[in-house]
Structure formats: C-alpha cells, structure tokens
Amino acid sequence: MSLLAVALLASTVQVGLERVEADKGAPLVGKRVGLVVHAASVTADGRHAIDVLKAQGVDVKRLLTPEHGLRSRASAGEKVAGGIDERSGLPIVSLYGERTKPTAADLEGLDTLVYDLQDAGVRFYTYMSTMILCLEAAAENGVEFVVLDRPNPHGGERVEGPVSDARELIPRSLVNTTPGPLVHGLTTGEMARFVNATLPKPARLTVVAMKGWRRATTWADTGRSWPIPSPNLRSAEAAIAYPGTCLLEGTTATEGRGTEAPFLLLGAPWLHPATIQKAVRVPGFALAATSFTPRVSEAALQPKHDGVLCLGVRVELRDARRAEPYRLGIALLRAMKDLEPDFAWRGDGSPFDRLIGTKRVRAAIDRGDSVAAIVAADAAAIADWKRARKSALLY
C-alpha cells in the first residue's frame, strides 16, 4: 500500500489537491497554470502541490506566494522577494513584497490561477485576503480561478467577533479585507464563492471541494496532521486559540512570538499569572501559570520583551468544539486592563484597531464593559452574516 493510501485511510477528510490527483489532474490538465502555494500546500502524506500537479501532467508556469513566502519561513510582516524556486525551477511572484495583488503581467500567458493555501479561519490571518485579491485579479484579467479547498481549522459552525468598521474608519489591508465576523466559519472555497458573487464582473470560479468535511469538523476531527502554514502557527491547538490570543499583539503583553509555543504562551515581565488565571474562565480552554523568555529567531525577528523573563500563562485547549477563542481574547484583555497596572495598548491603540478591524472593541474595554457585553454586541451582525453566507456554502 502506498504512503498516500495509508495517509488517506488515517484521515477522514480529502482536500481539493487530493481530489485533483484522484481525478488525474482534472480540471487543470491542458491549461497553463499559475499556482498560489506555500509550505502547507501538501497532501496527507506530505507531497507538495507543485510535485503533485506536475506529476499529473498539469502545466505549471509560475508560482505566486503569500506572506511568509513559498517555504512559510519568513517572519510576520517581513517582505518577501520573488525569484526562482530552486527545487522546481519555476519563477516566483511574491504577493507580499512590492505588491499584494497580481498584476496583468503576473497573469500573462495563464489560462488558470490555482489557489491552494491552508488558512486559519480568522480575518486577520492574511491568506484569505490574498485569495480575495487573486480572485479579483483573475476576474479583471479574464483568467479562470480555481480553489483547491482545505479545512477551516475551526469548522464551519464557529462564528465569532465583530465585523470590520467602514473603510473610512479602518482602511482596507491584508488583515481586514475578508468580509464577515472575525471568525467567519467558511472554508476558502466558500469564501471565494461568497466574494465572487459580489464582484461587478465575477471570475470564472471553480472550487474543488473536499470529501468528508462537515461544518462541525474541527481540525482534530479531520485525522490530518497540522501542516504549519506560517512559522508561528505551529499546532492545531494554537490555531484554535489564535483568534483570541493574537489580539495581545496590539498590546504591551506578548502573544508568545519568540517562544516554543506562539499564541499559547502569553505574558509580560509585569504580569501576575495567578491573578489572570482566576479572572479568565472560558469554555474549552484552561490557563496554566508559567514563565518564559522570548528570543529573536528566524520566525520572530523582533519579539516583544526579547531576552527578558516573562511571567504568564500557557493556554491549554480542553475541548475544540466548545472553545470560544474570541471570548478568551476579550477575557484576557479585560483582565489585564483591570488588574495589571503596567498593561497598555501598543502605540496610540490603532495597531489593535487595525488588527481586529474596528475601534469599538478597544473603546468598550477602556470604558469597562463586561466580557459578556462585548461579545453580545456582535450577535446581530453574526446572525446577518449567517443568513448572507448561506448561498456560498458547499458543506
């Protein structure tokens, strides 16, 4: 039995890339293809999309890469250059360097632009925004757009957090291009369908759907190993916590970059772990007191509190289906704001506002609104989103 067969038997979900392979390269054979990929664009047995598609006779002409680059090693925010991929010999167009959207020249000579990135299911994770920009470019240039679908690690039922403010308040950027609440509950293919329907001139869109994925499927239910889509999102556990714990990025506390468990190790030199543990009780998660020292690394070029001992907590995922990561993030922020005199927003607070996509949340925390009130404020918008997205659902 082949390694692929063993891997697929162990998993319960087949991703779009594996469906294309099973169909002998359809619907891509005979087309000149641009491929949007990164390190996590792999099969269950770890073979990369470049190799899989070329083995099926797909004519891959060039690669387009998102934040963190083709090998997903560049630090957050680090600009990535294009060039030539040494392994495949294919030219690379970086969508996180001089530009974030493919130009007409980038798409010249292509019949089809294929997108196969593993997303994190939260608006500020930039890959979904990259997908939307690629979809728009394909539509504008008459190029077919194909999404090889992959699981949303949160499943399709978890929808949490605020929608973005109007563009005049929070300008469009890679952290807030994606529509819907902060945790939107769509796969990449479903988001492509939703956005494409809003374009004045929709793209010729094909989504190669997964097999075996259901809306209640969190990552642990897929039977697949976590493929590490970016250097700091290293486990499925961290991916579940990420929509909440990454919010600390907009504060003077560290979200764990420069440690062995980013987004699970949280703290600061001034933090009191026992106080935070007592104050923060959120379904699906537990907090354990700990200490750690962030260090500069390839994955974290400028970590907060570099070389300084931090006191903090380790987030432990106890139940992925019951978890409420956005509530966790708000509870942590409220506790630190109330109980830690040295807590502060980064800069003037605008970095946090850009990250979460609205000025309302920081204002609510500053005026002392309860966690329950802040979370409940999004209920109507979440209900509207669930109605609006229905026509885009595939599963």
C-alpha positions, 0 to 999 in steps of 0.5 A, spaced: 500 500 500 502 506 498 504 512 503 498 516 500 493 510 501 495 509 508 495 517 509 488 517 506 485 511 510 488 515 517 484 521 515 477 522 514 477 528 510 480 529 502 482 536 500 481 539 493 489 537 491 487 530 493 481 530 489 485 533 483 490 527 483 484 522 484 481 525 478 488 525 474 489 532 474 482 534 472 480 540 471 487 543 470 490 538 465 491 542 458 491 549 461 497 553 463 497 554 470 499 559 475 499 556 482 498 560 489 502 555 494 506 555 500 509 550 505 502 547 507 500 546 500 501 538 501 497 532 501 496 527 507 502 524 506 506 530 505 507 531 497 507 538 495 502 541 490 507 543 485 510 535 485 503 533 485 500 537 479 506 536 475 506 529 476 499 529 473 501 532 467 498 539 469 502 545 466 505 549 471 508 556 469 509 560 475 508 560 482 505 566 486 506 566 494 503 569 500 506 572 506 511 568 509 513 566 502 513 559 498 517 555 504 512 559 510 519 561 513 519 568 513 517 572 519 510 576 520 510 582 516 517 581 513 517 582 505 518 577 501 522 577 494 520 573 488 525 569 484 526 562 482 524 556 486 530 552 486 527 545 487 522 546 481 525 551 477 519 555 476 519 563 477 516 566 483 511 572 484 511 574 491 504 577 493 507 580 499 513 584 497 512 590 492 505 588 491 499 584 494 495 583 488 497 580 481 498 584 476 496 583 468 503 581 467 503 576 473 497 573 469 500 573 462 500 567 458 495 563 464 489 560 462 488 558 470 490 561 477 490 555 482 489 557 489 491 552 494 493 555 501 491 552 508 488 558 512 486 559 519 479 561 519 480 568 522 480 575 518 486 577 520 490 571 518 492 574 511 491 568 506 484 569 505 485 576 503 490 574 498 485 569 495 480 575 495 485 579 491 487 573 486 480 572 485 479 579 483 485 579 479 483 573 475 476 576 474 479 583 471 484 579 467 479 574 464 483 568 467 479 562 470 480 561 478 480 555 481 480 553 489 483 547 491 479 547 498 482 545 505 479 545 512 477 551 516 481 549 522 475 551 526 469 548 522 464 551 519 459 552 525 464 557 529 462 564 528 465 569 532 467 577 533 465 583 530 465 585 523 470 590 520 468 598 521 467 602 514 473 603 510 473 610 512 474 608 519 479 602 518 482 602 511 482 596 507 489 591 508 491 584 508 488 583 515 481 586 514 479 585 507 475 578 508 468 580 509 464 577 515 465 576 523 472 575 525 471 568 525 467 567 519 466 559 519 467 558 511 472 554 508 476 558 502 472 555 497 466 558 500 469 564 501 471 565 494 464 563 492 461 568 497 466 574 494 465 572 487 458 573 487 459 580 489 464 582 484 461 587 478 464 582 473 465 575 477 471 570 475 470 564 472 470 560 479 471 553 480 472 550 487 474 543 488 471 541 494 473 536 499 470 529 501 468 528 508 468 535 511 462 537 515 461 544 518 462 541 525 469 538 523 474 541 527 481 540 525 482 534 530 476 531 527 479 531 520 485 525 522 490 530 518 496 532 521 497 540 522 501 542 516 504 549 519 502 554 514 506 560 517 512 559 522 508 561 528 502 557 527 505 551 529 499 546 532 492 545 531 491 547 538 494 554 537 490 555 531 484 554 535 486 559 540 489 564 535 483 568 534 483 570 541 490 570 543 493 574 537 489 580 539 495 581 545 499 583 539 496 590 539 498 590 546 504 591 551 503 583 553 506 578 548 502 573 544 508 568 545 512 570 538 519 568 540 517 562 544 516 554 543 509 555 543 506 562 539 499 564 541 499 559 547 504 562 551 502 569 553 505 574 558 509 580 560 515 581 565 509 585 569 504 580 569 501 576 575 499 569 572 495 567 578 491 573 578 489 572 570 488 565 571 482 566 576 479 572 572 479 568 565 474 562 565 472 560 558 469 554 555 474 549 552 480 552 554 484 552 561 490 557 563 496 554 566 501 559 570 508 559 567 514 563 565 518 564 559 523 568 555 522 570 548 528 570 543 529 573 536 529 567 531 528 566 524 520 566 525 520 572 530 525 577 528 523 582 533 519 579 539 516 583 544 520 583 551 526 579 547 531 576 552 527 578 558 523 573 563 516 573 562 511 571 567 504 568 564 500 563 562 500 557 557 493 556 554 491 549 554 485 547 549 480 542 553 475 541 548 475 544 540 468 544 539 466 548 545 472 553 545 470 560 544 477 563 542 474 570 541 471 570 548 478 568 551 481 574 547 476 579 550 477 575 557 484 576 557 484 583 555 479 585 560 483 582 565 489 585 564 486 592 563 483 591 570 488 588 574 495 589 571 497 596 572 503 596 567 498 593 561 497 598 555 495 598 548 501 598 543 502 605 540 496 610 540 491 603 540 490 603 532 495 597 531 489 593 535 484 597 531 487 595 525 488 588 527 481 586 529 478 591 524 474 596 528 475 601 534 469 599 538 472 593 541 478 597 544 473 603 546 468 598 550 474 595 554 477 602 556 470 604 558 469 597 562 464 593 559 463 586 561 466 580 557 459 578 556 457 585 553 462 585 548 461 579 545 453 580 545 454 586 541 456 582 535 450 577 535 446 581 530 451 582 525 453 574 526 446 572 525 446 577 518 452 574 516 449 567 517 443 568 513 448 572 507 453 566 507 448 561 506 448 561 498 456 560 498 456 554 502 458 547 499 458 543 506 
